[in-house]
Amino acid sequence: MSPLQPPLPDLAAVATAMLELGRDLHLELTEAELSDRFLTTLAQLFPARRIALRVLDPRTREPARVYALGGDLRPGLESDRVTIKESSVQKTRLKTAVAASARLRLDSRWDSPFSHVAAGFAVPLVASGELYGLLDIGYALGQDLTEVDEPLVLPVANQLALALRNQRLWRDAQGLRDFQTRLIEHANALIVGVDRSWRVTVCNRALLELTGFRRDEVVGQDLRDLLPDDQRARLTPVFAAAMRGHTQDAVEAVIPSRHRGRVRTVWALAAIGQDRVGEQPTAEAVVAIGQDQTRLRELQDQVIQAERLATLGQLAAGVVHELNNPLTSISVYAEYLLRKAERAGSDPGDVEKLARIGQSAQRILRFARELVQYAKPVGDEIDVVDLNAVVRQSLSFCEHLFDRGGIQVGVELEPTLPPVPAIPGQLEQVLINLLTNAAHAVEGGGTVAVRTRQGPGETVQVMVDDSGPGISAEDQTRIFEPFYTTKTDGKGTGLGLPIVKNIVEQHRGSIGVAKAPEGGARFLVTLPRSPG
C-alpha cells in the first residue's frame, strides 16, 4: 500500500463495528447523538477521510442538518440542493415522487460538500423508498478510494438510514402522542379512559376541575372505587357492556365534587381496540366523554322562569285593565283638586300632598305596565336626565317609610355630576325600589345613605347603602333572579330587583351588590354618560 494512501478497512471490521453500533442504538437518542455515533464509527473504519452527513426531508423546505468530521464545509450547504446519481435512485429504490422533489438534483458527478475537495462519493440514505439524508466521503488531494470504500460504506449507510427512519418515526409518534395529550387535556369536555382492568389511565383537566380531585388521586385507581355508592350498582354494568364493545350513549351519572357537592353529568362510552379473553370479546380500553349538565339545568330553569313570567304577565294584564280606570280617575281628580287648591291659595302642605297623589297614581300605572312587559320595558322616550334630581324625587316618595321606621337618611350628591341619557320614570322606579329595600332592611331604626359620583370612564354612579344585617354571599349570587327573595312575612315577591336589573341593563348600565361601610348592603348602579 502506498504511504500516501489511507489505510483500508476490511469487511470483517465493518461487520464487527456494525454489530457493536447496533447494540448501542436506541430510540431515545437524539438525531445529533445518533449522527455522532455513526460518524465516530465511520472515522474509525475509514481514517483520513472527510465525512459529512446531511439529514433532511426532501418533501419540505426545511434546511438540512449537517454533521461532519474533517474538512471545511461549503458555505450555504444546509439550503443547497442535494445531488445524487441516477444509478443510486435505481439501486436504493427511491420513490419517484421523492426523486422528483425540488430539493434533489440528479447528476452523474459527485457534488462535493467540502471546500477544496474534489474527489469522493455520496451515498443516499434511503429506507422504504424515502430519503432521510446523504452521506459524503471525500479524499485529500491526489487520493481517490471510491471504488474500494463505497462497497464497504454501503452497509453502514443502510443501517444509518434505518436508524434515521426509526428516529424520525419515534419523534413523529412522540409528537402525535403529545398533541393528543394536549388535545385531551384542554378539551371542553369531561374525558376519562379506563383499561380492561378497570384502572383509570387518563383523565383530563376539565374533569379534575369539576371534581376537585388531584390527578394522582384518580389515575391508577379502580374506577369502581371512585363511583358514588348509590351509583356503583347502576354504572358498573354500563362500563362492563362498553368493555365488551357495546357503545353506550346518554349515560347519566351524579359524580362527587369537592367544590359543588354532587354534580349531574351525562356520558358517552366507546371501546378502543378489541381482543378476546377466552371466548369473551374484550376491549383494550374504554373512553368516556361527558358533559356537565349544570349549565343545561340552569337554562332549563331560566325557561321555566320565563314561562312563569309570561303567565304572570298575562295575569297582570287583566289586573292592569281593572286598575286602569280607577287610577286614571284618581290621577285626573288629583290634578283637578291640585289646580283648584293652588288657585284658592290652600295650605302648601295640602297642595304638595295632592301633587304626590297624582304622581303616585302615575307611578303605579307605569309599574303595572312594566310588570306586564317585564322582558321588554315600556318604550318611553329617552331624555337627558339629571340623576341628582331623580334621587331627590325618589327620596321624597319614600319619605313616609323613613319617618315611620325612625330611619336616618344621609344624602351626598355630586354637584357637578353630568347628565345621563335615560327614561326618567324608569330611573325613579330603580331608586324607589332600592330605597324601599334599604328601609325594610333597617326597619326599627338605622341609617340609609344615598350618594352620587362620577364613575370610571364615561360613567356616573349612584350608591344606596344601609346599616342593616347585609346580604350573605350565597344570596348575593341569586337576589337578581326572578321570584327569589330574602324577605319574610310576605313582604317580598322576588320581582323588584330583577325588574331593577332589567331596567339598568336596558340603559346599558350595570348593578352590583356588596358590603356597605355602614355594615349592611351596598347597591351600586353604574350608568353611561353617552347614548348607545
C-alpha positions as CSV (number, residue, x, y, z in Angstrom):
1,M,0.0,0.0,0.0
2,S,1.4,3.4,-1.0
3,P,2.3,5.6,2.0
4,L,0.1,8.4,0.6
5,Q,-3.0,6.2,0.7
6,P,-5.0,6.0,3.9
7,P,-5.5,2.5,5.5
8,L,-8.2,0.3,4.0
9,P,-10.7,-1.5,6.2
10,D,-11.9,-5.0,5.6
11,L,-15.4,-6.3,5.5
12,A,-15.0,-8.2,8.8
13,A,-14.1,-5.0,10.6
14,V,-17.1,-3.2,9.1
15,A,-19.4,-6.1,10.2
16,T,-18.0,-6.1,13.8
17,A,-18.4,-2.3,14.0
18,M,-22.0,-2.5,12.8
19,L,-22.8,-5.2,15.4
20,E,-21.4,-3.1,18.2
21,L,-23.1,0.1,16.9
22,G,-26.4,-1.8,16.7
23,R,-26.2,-2.8,20.3
24,D,-25.6,0.8,21.3
25,L,-28.5,2.4,19.4
26,H,-31.9,3.1,21.0
27,L,-34.9,5.2,20.0
28,E,-34.4,7.8,22.7
29,L,-31.2,9.0,21.1
30,T,-31.5,12.5,19.6
31,E,-30.6,13.0,16.0
32,A,-27.3,14.7,16.9
33,E,-26.3,11.8,19.3
34,L,-27.2,9.2,16.6
35,S,-25.3,11.1,13.9
36,D,-22.3,11.5,16.2
37,R,-22.1,7.7,16.9
38,F,-22.2,6.8,13.2
39,L,-19.6,9.4,12.2
40,T,-17.3,8.3,15.0
41,T,-17.6,4.7,13.8
42,L,-17.0,5.7,10.2
43,A,-14.0,7.7,11.2
44,Q,-12.5,4.7,13.0
45,L,-13.2,2.4,10.0
46,F,-12.2,4.9,7.3
47,P,-9.5,7.1,8.8
48,A,-8.0,10.1,6.9
49,R,-11.3,10.7,5.0
50,R,-13.6,13.7,5.1
51,I,-17.0,12.6,6.2
52,A,-20.2,14.6,6.1
53,L,-23.8,13.7,6.9
54,R,-26.7,15.8,5.7
55,V,-30.1,14.8,7.4
56,L,-33.1,16.2,5.5
57,D,-36.7,15.7,4.4
58,P,-36.9,16.4,0.7
59,R,-40.6,16.9,0.9
60,T,-40.2,20.1,3.0
61,R,-38.3,23.3,2.6
62,E,-36.6,23.0,5.9
63,P,-32.8,23.3,5.8
64,A,-30.7,20.2,6.2
65,R,-28.9,19.4,9.5
66,V,-25.2,18.9,8.7
67,Y,-22.8,16.8,10.8
68,A,-19.2,16.5,9.7
69,L,-15.7,15.2,10.6
70,G,-12.6,16.6,8.9
71,G,-12.5,19.3,6.2
72,D,-14.2,22.7,5.9
73,L,-17.8,22.6,4.6
74,R,-19.1,24.6,1.7
75,P,-20.9,27.8,2.7
76,G,-24.7,27.6,2.4
77,L,-24.7,23.8,2.3
78,E,-27.7,23.5,4.6
79,S,-30.0,25.1,2.0
80,D,-28.4,23.8,-1.2
81,R,-30.0,21.2,-3.4
82,V,-28.8,17.7,-2.8
83,T,-27.1,15.9,-5.8
84,I,-27.4,12.2,-6.2
85,K,-26.5,9.8,-9.0
86,E,-29.2,8.5,-11.2
87,S,-27.9,5.0,-10.7
88,S,-28.4,5.5,-6.9
89,V,-32.1,6.1,-7.4
90,Q,-32.5,2.7,-9.0
91,K,-30.3,0.9,-6.5
92,T,-32.0,2.3,-3.5
93,R,-35.5,2.1,-5.0
94,L,-36.1,5.7,-4.1
95,K,-39.7,6.7,-4.6
96,T,-40.4,8.6,-7.9
97,A,-42.1,11.4,-6.1
98,V,-39.1,11.9,-3.8
99,A,-36.7,11.7,-6.7
100,A,-38.7,14.4,-8.5
101,S,-38.5,16.8,-5.4
102,A,-37.1,20.3,-6.0
103,R,-34.6,19.6,-3.2
104,L,-32.9,16.9,-5.3
105,R,-30.8,17.1,-8.4
106,L,-29.7,14.0,-10.5
107,D,-26.2,14.1,-11.9
108,S,-23.5,11.6,-12.8
109,R,-20.9,13.6,-11.0
110,W,-20.3,14.0,-7.2
111,D,-21.2,17.4,-5.8
112,S,-18.6,17.9,-3.0
113,P,-19.9,19.4,0.2
114,F,-16.3,20.2,1.3
115,S,-14.2,23.2,0.4
116,H,-11.1,22.3,-1.8
117,V,-12.1,18.6,-2.0
118,A,-12.7,17.3,-5.5
119,A,-12.6,13.5,-5.1
120,G,-15.2,11.5,-3.3
121,F,-18.6,9.9,-3.4
122,A,-22.1,10.2,-1.9
123,V,-24.5,7.5,-0.6
124,P,-28.2,8.4,-0.4
125,L,-29.7,7.3,2.9
126,V,-32.9,5.5,1.8
127,A,-35.3,3.4,3.8
128,S,-38.6,2.1,2.4
129,G,-38.3,4.4,-0.6
130,E,-37.9,7.6,1.5
131,L,-34.8,9.7,1.5
132,Y,-33.5,10.6,5.0
133,G,-30.2,12.2,4.1
134,L,-26.9,11.9,2.3
135,L,-23.6,10.5,3.4
136,D,-20.5,12.0,1.7
137,I,-16.9,10.6,1.8
138,G,-14.2,12.9,0.5
139,Y,-10.4,12.4,0.0
140,A,-7.4,14.6,0.2
141,L,-5.7,16.0,-2.9
142,G,-4.3,13.2,-5.0
143,Q,-6.3,10.4,-3.3
144,D,-9.5,8.6,-4.5
145,L,-10.5,5.3,-3.0
146,T,-14.1,5.5,-4.1
147,E,-14.1,2.0,-5.8
148,V,-12.7,0.5,-2.6
149,D,-14.6,2.4,0.0
150,E,-18.1,2.6,-1.5
151,P,-19.0,-1.1,-1.2
152,L,-17.8,-1.1,2.4
153,V,-19.7,2.1,3.3
154,L,-23.0,0.9,1.9
155,P,-23.8,-1.4,4.9
156,V,-23.1,1.4,7.3
157,A,-25.2,3.8,5.2
158,N,-28.1,1.3,5.1
159,Q,-28.0,0.9,8.9
160,L,-27.8,4.7,9.3
161,A,-30.8,5.1,7.0
162,L,-32.8,2.7,9.1
163,A,-31.7,4.4,12.3
164,L,-32.7,7.8,11.0
165,R,-36.1,6.4,9.8
166,N,-36.8,4.9,13.2
167,Q,-35.7,8.0,15.0
168,R,-38.0,10.2,12.8
169,L,-40.9,7.8,13.3
170,W,-40.3,7.8,17.0
171,R,-40.2,11.6,17.1
172,D,-43.3,11.8,15.0
173,A,-45.1,9.3,17.3
174,Q,-44.0,11.2,20.3
175,G,-45.2,14.5,18.7
176,L,-48.6,12.9,17.9
177,R,-48.9,11.5,21.4
178,D,-48.1,14.9,22.9
179,F,-50.6,16.5,20.6
180,Q,-53.3,14.0,21.5
181,T,-52.4,14.5,25.2
182,R,-52.8,18.3,24.9
183,L,-56.0,17.9,22.8
184,I,-57.5,15.7,25.5
185,E,-56.2,17.8,28.4
186,H,-57.6,21.1,27.0
187,A,-60.8,19.6,25.5
188,N,-64.1,21.4,26.6
189,A,-65.5,18.1,27.8
190,L,-65.0,15.6,30.6
191,I,-62.7,12.8,29.5
192,V,-61.7,9.6,31.3
193,G,-60.0,6.5,30.0
194,V,-60.3,3.0,31.7
195,D,-58.3,-0.1,30.8
196,R,-59.6,-3.6,30.8
197,S,-58.6,-4.0,34.5
198,W,-60.8,-1.1,35.4
199,R,-57.9,1.1,36.1
200,V,-58.2,4.8,35.2
201,T,-55.4,5.6,32.7
202,V,-56.4,9.1,31.5
203,C,-58.4,12.0,33.0
204,N,-58.3,15.5,31.7
205,R,-58.2,18.9,33.3
206,A,-61.9,19.6,32.9
207,L,-62.8,16.5,34.9
208,L,-60.3,17.3,37.6
209,E,-61.5,20.9,37.9
210,L,-65.1,19.7,38.1
211,T,-64.4,17.1,40.8
212,G,-61.7,19.0,42.7
213,F,-59.5,15.9,42.8
214,R,-55.8,15.8,42.0
215,R,-54.6,13.7,39.1
216,D,-52.7,11.2,41.3
217,E,-56.0,10.7,43.2
218,V,-57.7,9.4,40.1
219,V,-55.2,7.9,37.6
220,G,-54.3,4.4,38.5
221,Q,-57.3,3.9,40.7
222,D,-60.1,1.3,40.1
223,L,-63.0,3.2,38.5
224,R,-65.5,1.3,40.6
225,D,-63.9,2.6,43.8
226,L,-64.4,6.2,42.5
227,L,-68.1,5.8,41.8
228,P,-70.5,7.0,44.4
229,D,-72.0,4.2,46.5
230,D,-75.6,4.9,45.2
231,Q,-74.3,4.9,41.5
232,R,-72.0,1.9,41.5
233,A,-74.6,-0.8,41.1
234,R,-76.1,1.0,38.1
235,L,-72.9,2.2,36.3
236,T,-70.7,-0.9,36.7
237,P,-72.8,-3.0,34.2
238,V,-72.8,0.0,31.8
239,F,-69.0,0.1,31.7
240,A,-68.8,-3.7,31.6
241,A,-71.0,-3.6,28.4
242,A,-68.7,-1.0,26.9
243,M,-65.8,-3.3,27.7
244,R,-67.5,-5.9,25.5
245,G,-67.6,-3.4,22.6
246,H,-71.1,-2.1,23.1
247,T,-71.3,1.7,22.7
248,Q,-73.2,3.5,25.4
249,D,-74.9,6.9,24.8
250,A,-76.5,9.3,27.2
251,V,-75.5,7.6,30.4
252,E,-76.4,9.9,33.3
253,A,-74.2,9.9,36.4
254,V,-74.1,12.1,39.5
255,I,-70.4,12.4,40.5
256,P,-68.9,13.9,43.6
257,S,-67.3,17.3,43.6
258,R,-65.3,18.8,46.4
259,H,-66.4,22.3,45.4
260,R,-70.1,21.7,44.5
261,G,-71.2,18.6,46.3
262,R,-72.7,16.3,43.7
263,V,-72.8,17.3,40.0
264,R,-75.2,15.9,37.4
265,T,-73.4,14.7,34.2
266,V,-74.1,12.8,31.0
267,W,-71.6,10.5,29.3
268,A,-71.0,8.6,26.0
269,L,-68.8,5.4,26.3
270,A,-66.9,3.7,23.5
271,A,-64.5,0.8,23.3
272,I,-60.9,1.2,22.0
273,G,-59.3,-1.9,20.4
274,Q,-60.7,-5.3,20.5
275,D,-59.3,-8.6,21.8
276,R,-60.6,-11.9,23.1
277,V,-60.2,-13.2,26.7
278,G,-61.3,-16.8,26.4
279,E,-64.5,-16.7,24.3
280,Q,-65.5,-13.2,25.5
281,P,-64.6,-10.2,23.3
282,T,-62.9,-7.5,25.5
283,A,-61.8,-4.0,24.6
284,E,-58.3,-2.8,25.3
285,A,-59.8,0.3,26.9
286,V,-62.9,2.3,27.3
287,V,-63.0,6.1,26.8
288,A,-65.9,8.1,28.3
289,I,-66.7,11.6,27.2
290,G,-69.1,13.6,29.4
291,Q,-70.6,17.0,29.8
292,D,-71.6,18.9,33.0
293,Q,-75.4,19.3,32.9
294,T,-75.4,22.1,35.4
295,R,-75.4,24.8,32.7
296,L,-78.2,22.9,30.8
297,R,-80.2,22.7,34.0
298,E,-79.7,26.5,34.6
299,L,-81.0,27.1,31.1
300,Q,-84.0,24.9,31.7
301,D,-84.7,26.8,35.0
302,Q,-84.5,30.0,33.0
303,V,-87.0,28.7,30.5
304,I,-89.3,27.8,33.4
305,Q,-88.9,31.2,35.0
306,A,-89.6,32.8,31.6
307,E,-92.8,30.8,31.3
308,R,-93.8,31.8,34.9
309,L,-93.1,35.5,34.0
310,A,-95.2,35.2,30.8
311,T,-98.0,33.7,32.9
312,L,-97.6,36.5,35.4
313,G,-97.7,39.0,32.6
314,Q,-101.0,37.6,31.3
315,L,-102.5,37.8,34.8
316,A,-101.1,41.2,35.4
317,A,-102.6,42.4,32.1
318,G,-106.1,41.7,33.5
319,V,-105.2,43.4,36.7
320,V,-103.9,46.5,34.9
321,H,-107.0,46.6,32.9
322,E,-109.1,46.6,36.1
323,L,-106.9,49.2,37.8
324,N,-106.5,51.5,34.8
325,N,-110.0,53.2,35.1
326,P,-109.9,53.9,38.8
327,L,-106.2,55.0,38.7
328,T,-107.0,57.3,35.8
329,S,-109.9,58.8,37.8
330,I,-107.6,59.3,40.8
331,S,-105.0,60.9,38.6
332,V,-107.5,63.2,36.8
333,Y,-109.3,64.3,40.1
334,A,-106.0,64.8,41.9
335,E,-104.8,67.1,39.1
336,Y,-108.2,69.0,39.2
337,L,-108.0,69.3,43.0
338,L,-104.4,70.4,42.8
339,R,-105.1,73.2,40.4
340,K,-108.1,74.3,42.5
341,A,-106.1,74.3,45.7
342,E,-103.3,76.3,44.0
343,R,-105.8,78.9,42.8
344,A,-107.5,79.1,46.2
345,G,-104.2,79.6,48.0
346,S,-104.7,76.5,50.1
347,D,-102.2,75.2,52.7
348,P,-98.9,74.4,50.8
349,G,-98.7,71.1,52.7
350,D,-102.1,70.1,51.3
351,V,-101.0,71.2,47.8
352,E,-97.9,69.1,48.0
353,K,-99.9,66.1,49.2
354,L,-102.3,66.4,46.2
355,A,-99.3,66.6,43.9
356,R,-97.9,63.4,45.4
357,I,-101.3,61.6,45.0
358,G,-101.2,62.3,41.2
359,Q,-97.6,61.4,40.9
360,S,-98.1,58.1,42.8
361,A,-101.0,57.2,40.7
362,Q,-98.9,57.7,37.5
363,R,-96.1,55.6,39.0
364,I,-98.5,52.7,39.8
365,L,-99.7,52.8,36.2
366,R,-96.1,52.8,34.9
367,F,-95.1,50.0,37.3
368,A,-98.1,47.8,36.2
369,R,-97.3,48.3,32.5
370,E,-93.6,47.3,33.1
371,L,-94.7,44.2,35.1
372,V,-96.8,43.1,32.1
373,Q,-93.8,43.7,29.8
374,Y,-91.0,42.6,32.1
375,A,-88.9,41.2,29.4
376,K,-89.3,44.4,27.4
377,P,-89.7,47.6,29.4
378,V,-92.1,50.2,28.1
379,G,-90.7,52.3,25.3
380,D,-90.8,55.7,26.8
381,E,-88.7,58.4,25.2
382,I,-85.1,58.7,26.3
383,D,-84.2,62.1,27.7
384,V,-81.2,63.8,29.2
385,V,-81.7,63.3,32.9
386,D,-80.3,65.0,36.0
387,L,-79.5,61.9,38.2
388,N,-79.4,64.1,41.3
389,A,-82.9,65.3,40.6
390,V,-84.1,61.7,40.2
391,V,-82.5,60.8,43.5
392,R,-84.2,63.8,45.3
393,Q,-87.6,62.9,43.7
394,S,-87.3,59.3,44.7
395,L,-86.4,60.2,48.3
396,S,-89.5,62.3,48.5
397,F,-91.7,59.3,47.5
398,C,-90.0,57.2,50.3
399,E,-90.1,59.8,53.0
400,H,-93.1,58.2,54.8
401,L,-91.1,54.9,55.0
402,F,-88.2,56.6,56.7
403,D,-90.4,58.6,59.1
404,R,-92.4,55.5,60.1
405,G,-89.3,53.4,60.6
406,G,-87.3,56.0,62.5
407,I,-84.6,55.8,59.8
408,Q,-81.9,58.5,59.5
409,V,-81.2,59.3,55.8
410,G,-77.8,60.7,54.6
411,V,-77.6,62.2,51.1
412,E,-74.3,63.1,49.3
413,L,-74.9,64.3,45.7
414,E,-72.0,65.3,43.5
415,P,-72.8,68.9,42.5
416,T,-71.0,68.7,39.1
417,L,-72.5,65.3,38.1
418,P,-73.0,65.3,34.3
419,P,-76.5,64.3,33.0
420,V,-77.2,60.8,31.6
421,P,-79.4,59.6,28.7
422,A,-82.3,57.7,30.4
423,I,-86.0,57.3,30.9
424,P,-86.8,59.4,34.0
425,G,-89.7,57.3,35.2
426,Q,-87.7,54.1,35.0
427,L,-84.8,55.5,36.9
428,E,-87.2,56.7,39.6
429,Q,-88.5,53.1,39.8
430,V,-84.9,51.8,40.2
431,L,-84.2,54.3,43.0
432,I,-87.5,53.9,44.8
433,N,-87.1,50.1,44.8
434,L,-83.6,50.3,46.2
435,L,-84.6,52.8,48.8
436,T,-87.6,50.7,49.8
437,N,-85.4,47.6,50.2
438,A,-82.9,49.6,52.3
439,A,-85.7,50.9,54.5
440,H,-87.1,47.4,55.0
441,A,-83.5,46.2,55.9
442,V,-83.2,48.8,58.8
443,E,-86.8,48.9,59.9
444,G,-86.9,49.8,63.6
445,G,-84.0,52.2,63.5
446,G,-80.9,52.5,61.4
447,T,-79.3,54.6,58.6
448,V,-79.7,54.8,54.9
449,A,-77.2,56.7,52.7
450,V,-77.5,57.7,49.1
451,R,-74.5,59.0,47.2
452,T,-73.9,60.0,43.6
453,R,-70.5,60.4,41.9
454,Q,-68.6,60.2,38.6
455,G,-67.7,56.6,37.9
456,P,-64.7,55.2,36.0
457,G,-64.5,56.2,32.3
458,E,-67.6,57.9,30.9
459,T,-70.0,56.8,33.6
460,V,-71.9,58.1,36.6
461,Q,-72.8,56.1,39.7
462,V,-75.4,56.1,42.5
463,M,-75.0,54.1,45.7
464,V,-77.6,53.1,48.2
465,D,-76.2,51.9,51.5
466,D,-77.9,50.7,54.6
467,S,-76.8,49.6,58.1
468,G,-78.9,46.5,58.1
469,P,-77.9,42.9,58.5
470,G,-76.4,42.7,55.0
471,I,-76.8,40.1,52.3
472,S,-75.0,36.7,52.5
473,A,-72.6,35.7,49.8
474,E,-74.9,32.9,48.7
475,D,-77.9,35.3,48.5
476,Q,-75.8,37.9,46.6
477,T,-75.5,35.5,43.7
478,R,-79.3,35.0,43.5
479,I,-81.1,38.2,44.5
480,F,-81.4,39.3,40.9
481,E,-83.2,36.1,40.0
482,P,-87.0,36.4,39.4
483,F,-89.1,35.3,42.4
484,Y,-86.1,34.9,44.7
485,T,-86.5,37.0,47.9
486,T,-84.8,37.2,51.3
487,K,-87.8,39.0,52.8
488,T,-90.1,37.2,55.2
489,D,-93.8,37.5,56.2
490,G,-94.8,38.1,52.5
491,K,-93.1,41.4,52.2
492,G,-91.3,40.5,49.0
493,T,-92.4,39.0,45.7
494,G,-88.9,38.5,44.3
495,L,-89.7,40.7,41.3
496,G,-88.3,44.1,42.5
497,L,-84.6,43.6,42.0
498,P,-85.0,41.6,38.7
499,I,-87.0,44.5,37.3
500,V,-84.4,46.9,38.6
501,K,-81.6,44.9,36.9
502,N,-83.6,44.7,33.7
503,I,-84.1,48.5,33.6
504,V,-80.5,49.2,34.4
505,E,-79.3,46.8,31.6
506,Q,-81.7,48.4,29.2
507,H,-79.9,51.6,29.9
508,R,-76.6,49.8,29.1
509,G,-75.6,50.1,32.7
510,S,-74.8,47.6,35.5
511,I,-75.8,47.0,39.1
512,G,-74.0,45.1,41.8
513,V,-74.2,44.4,45.5
514,A,-71.5,44.4,48.1
515,K,-71.0,45.1,51.8
516,A,-71.6,48.7,52.8
517,P,-69.3,50.7,55.1
518,E,-72.2,51.0,57.4
519,G,-72.2,47.2,57.8
520,G,-75.2,46.4,55.7
521,A,-75.7,46.1,51.9
522,R,-74.5,48.5,49.2
523,F,-76.2,48.6,45.8
524,L,-74.1,50.3,43.2
525,V,-75.7,51.4,39.9
526,T,-73.4,52.5,37.1
527,L,-74.8,54.3,34.0
528,P,-73.1,55.5,30.8
529,R,-72.9,59.2,30.2
530,S,-73.5,58.9,26.4
531,P,-76.3,57.2,24.5
532,G,-75.5,53.9,22.7
